[in-house]
Amino acid sequence: MKTQQFKNKVLMSYFFSIVIFSNSISAQGLVTSGALRLNEVNIHAARYFNKKFPDIIEQSWYNTSIGNQVVYKENGISRQSIFNQRGEFEYTIKYIDAKDLPQNILKRIALNFPRFEVHSVSEIQFSENCMYFIVIVQGNTQKSFVINEEEIQLHCSVLLSEK
């Protein structure tokens, strides 16, 4: 159990470093090139992606600081999958509506942050774990945190300027 808790904390810390500014096209915030031609993509990453998502025709590949990133839509939902330098799958980011969060996660948010409204949700799917990066607002206060089945890790709380 303690090993799993440690692993979750490491994943959550890793997740923060990846996602905090990821609501743009770059999951890493460090895209190092424009769109790649398919022959420039790591062959292992391309094979994994095409095997897992054979129906995805429109896809854009980029180099990042850790490997390759593919940006695509599945069922109308924007997604990004990240692969390391060896072409091994790392994680997928999916941008979802708050209403699509699991009920147990929504209840925990309501319990821990009453009167706050969910502003944005990024679902991060690792091979074994799923986490959510969530931004909530109430008035001119904004909070961001990561939540999974076991814990909530607050990232920051910001007082927004009044308009």
PyMOL commands that set and color helices and strands:
alter all, ss='L'
color gray80, all
select helices_A, chain A and resi 2-19+38-40+43-52+98-100+103-112
alter helices_A, ss='H'
color red, helices_A
select strands_A, chain A and resi 59-63+67-74+77-84+89-96+117-125+130-138+141-147+152-159
alter strands_A, ss='S'
color yellow, strands_A
deselect
rebuild
show_as cartoon
